[in-house]
Amino acid sequence: QVQLVESGGGLVQAGGSLRLSCAASGSIFGINAMGWYRQAPGKQRELVATITTGGTTSYTDSVKGRFTISRDNAKNTVYLQMNSLKPEDTGIYFCKFFATYREYWGQGTQVTVSS
């Protein structure tokens, strides 16, 4: 069974940077897009960024200019470079693969930004 394995979370001071990675443990047919979501304590999960197979990206307004999503199609891996981090970026970050017949979720990685 294919799993998405995330890495790169941790504790960082405000203004710092982290890079998240998410790789599939096996091959996935028909990946159309990849994305990152986050869930802050007591809040609903929200979409942070997406990237299509062709490289088109989109971001939620609060991270524009600070976060960059990228992907390696050959490795079935998606990245999220997070710069100028703020305490409000704290939460559990989940990756998601949008494939033709189903969606895949990662297990989540904790990002904590201290003020």
JOTAVEN-V495946 format. One record per helix or strand. SS is the DSSP state (alpha for helix, beta for strand). FROM is the first residue (numbers start at 1). TO is the last residue. If there is no record, write none. Layout:
((SS;FROM;TO) (SS;FROM;TO))
This chain:
((beta;4;7) (beta;10;13) (beta;18;24) (beta;31;39) (beta;46;52) (beta;57;59) (alpha;61;63) (beta;67;72) (alpha;73;75) (beta;77;82) (alpha;87;89) (beta;91;99) (beta;103;106) (beta;109;114))
